[in-house]
Amino acid sequence: MEERLIDINAVSKIYKLYNQPMDRVREVLNPLKKKYHKDFYAVDNLTFNVKRGETVGIIGKNGSGKSTLLKMIAGVLSPSSGTIEVKGNVSALLELGAGFNGDLSGLENIYLNGTLLGYTKEYVDNSIPEILEFADIGDFIYQPVKTYSSGMFVRLAFAIAININPEILIVDEALSVGDMRFQQKCYRKIREVKKTGTVLFVSHDTGILASFCDRIIWMDEGKIFKEGRPDKILDEYQAFMSYDIKEMQAVTTYNGEYQVNSEVDSEVKSALSGIIRAQTFGNGDGFFETVRLINLETGAEANVVAGGDKVALDFKVKLKKKVDMPIFGFTLKDALGNSVIVTNTHFEKVELETLESNKSYHYQFKMEFPYLRNGKYSLDIALATGTYQAHEQIQWINDVLVIVVRDMRPYQEGRGYLVPKDINFEKIL
Ligand SMILES: Nc1ncnc2c1ncn2[C@@H]1O[C@H](COP(=O)(O)OP(=O)(O)OP(=O)(O)O)[C@@H](O)[C@H]1O
């Protein structure tokens, strides 16, 4: 059986909320023990576990209870009810500078933190060279940490947390402060921790979560609202954050039945076969009847494309009600859900007529397909009404199309996102 490193059972954290500060005193002094407070559940009866080798991302809007949960796992806060069992040493990066004494130098704080985490002086002595190298803040290590910039703070905190070989690493949004190079260095280290232990992550960066996490827990009002694989949960979360939509309906993908061209090899076939069911949301005033990517030279449906192909995103919509100020748009995403192309009729400066009720319309976005690295991509399509700044979704469909990009030249593995069409290498004399 896989070993559980974190076991959380019916955990709640309740805060007493008073309407005014005096109510707290009134409550203490009241001879009849009258209540002057309301119970507020920051974390409400949560149960889940995390196994060794698993990385779990925690998402949710501000105030949904993420930090409270991580603090309880880290042992900084105690739950009001329920049990938390943690096996192994925990290293937590919670609020910036938590656990630091501002008047002590960086070096003294390393010892202070080491002791707080239960390590001997010898152990910390041995870890010092690695910590200093990782933090890379030079002579500032001898200065009081209250003089540090927020970036320096996080460098030192992370260097300590990661270099004492934690089995459970908890990172609460802290990394967003460091610069890009430092972040990359941290992510490499986090991958190492993941091999033998577990990492719990709070971040608003869905790209990072998609590339790191095996599982996402979406919290809302102190409860688990949804949990599952990143590709399933993160799209819905983004829709929720942008449009306040919590439930998407499942629809069958429009291109679920592929007529895979016989020249296409088995690798492409298998990429196309694992298609996820598309999900949709909107106010229901209209819907997409068909969505296809067409190769304009052959006229055929293009499930497999290469950079430079002339293609059209061809779609038909049917309106149930009249739609003023329509906007059509699409997003092409890579396999991790990162947006590669985002455009719409507003960006393309297209003025659209009012769409009449009970009518169907047929449009195409035509373009030369960009030169992207080989792989599987998916496409979202949407019809909205209003302006770019303030609009309502008529229908948005996630992952309506899955597209495989194939550059037929040999040895295309390991390329960056964009593959320039022609790069000439010249010797300058
Ligand atoms: N000491 C406290 N007393 C009363 N309420 C608190 C206390 N600490 C947190 N809360 C409340 O608990 C809820 C959850 O807070 P928490 O910081 O865990 O949310 P979060 O999901 O981490 O938010 P964010 O994304 O803003 O960091 C919030 O409504 C917050 O106001």
The ligand as an SDF file (V2000), in Angstrom:
LIG
                    3D

 31 33  0  0  0  0  0  0  0  0999 V2000
   -7.1140   34.8980   13.1130 N   0  0  0  0  0  0  0  0  0  0  0  0
   -8.2380   34.9410   12.4040 C   0  0  0  0  0  0  0  0  0  0  0  0
   -9.4000   35.3760   12.9520 N   0  0  0  0  0  0  0  0  0  0  0  0
  -10.5360   35.4060   12.2510 C   0  0  0  0  0  0  0  0  0  0  0  0
  -10.6460   35.0220   10.9640 N   0  0  0  0  0  0  0  0  0  0  0  0
   -9.5400   34.5700   10.3600 C   0  0  0  0  0  0  0  0  0  0  0  0
   -8.2750   34.5080   11.0370 C   0  0  0  0  0  0  0  0  0  0  0  0
   -7.3510   34.0170   10.1640 N   0  0  0  0  0  0  0  0  0  0  0  0
   -8.0090   33.8000    8.9980 C   0  0  0  0  0  0  0  0  0  0  0  0
   -9.3140   34.1260    9.1210 N   0  0  0  0  0  0  0  0  0  0  0  0
  -10.3390   34.0160    8.0640 C   0  0  0  0  0  0  0  0  0  0  0  0
  -10.3430   32.6890    7.5790 O   0  0  0  0  0  0  0  0  0  0  0  0
  -10.6410   32.6700    6.1880 C   0  0  0  0  0  0  0  0  0  0  0  0
   -9.6040   31.8400    5.4740 C   0  0  0  0  0  0  0  0  0  0  0  0
   -8.3660   32.5390    5.4500 O   0  0  0  0  0  0  0  0  0  0  0  0
   -7.0740   31.9710    4.7120 P   0  0  0  0  0  0  0  0  0  0  0  0
   -5.9800   32.9550    4.9340 O   0  0  0  0  0  0  0  0  0  0  0  0
   -6.8560   30.5620    5.1040 O   0  0  0  0  0  0  0  0  0  0  0  0
   -7.5470   32.0180    3.1960 O   0  0  0  0  0  0  0  0  0  0  0  0
   -6.7040   31.7960    1.8810 P   0  0  0  0  0  0  0  0  0  0  0  0
   -7.4960   30.8730    1.0480 O   0  0  0  0  0  0  0  0  0  0  0  0
   -5.3160   31.3900    2.2250 O   0  0  0  0  0  0  0  0  0  0  0  0
   -6.7140   33.2380    1.2430 O   0  0  0  0  0  0  0  0  0  0  0  0
   -5.6160   34.0180    0.3490 P   0  0  0  0  0  0  0  0  0  0  0  0
   -5.7070   33.4570   -1.0550 O   0  0  0  0  0  0  0  0  0  0  0  0
   -6.1090   35.4230    0.4220 O   0  0  0  0  0  0  0  0  0  0  0  0
   -4.2830   33.8240    0.9800 O   0  0  0  0  0  0  0  0  0  0  0  0
  -10.6980   34.1200    5.7430 C   0  0  0  0  0  0  0  0  0  0  0  0
  -12.0500   34.5090    5.6170 O   0  0  0  0  0  0  0  0  0  0  0  0
  -10.0260   34.8800    6.8530 C   0  0  0  0  0  0  0  0  0  0  0  0
  -10.5930   36.1550    7.0060 O   0  0  0  0  0  0  0  0  0  0  0  0
  1  2  1  0
  2  3  1  0
  2  7  2  0
  3  4  2  0
  4  5  1  0
  5  6  2  0
  6  7  1  0
  6 10  1  0
  7  8  1  0
  8  9  2  0
  9 10  1  0
 10 11  1  0
 11 12  1  0
 11 30  1  0
 12 13  1  0
 13 14  1  0
 13 28  1  0
 14 15  1  0
 15 16  1  0
 16 17  2  0
 16 18  1  0
 16 19  1  0
 19 20  1  0
 20 21  2  0
 20 22  1  0
 20 23  1  0
 23 24  1  0
 24 25  2  0
 24 26  1  0
 24 27  1  0
 28 29  1  0
 28 30  1  0
 30 31  1  0
M  END
$$$$
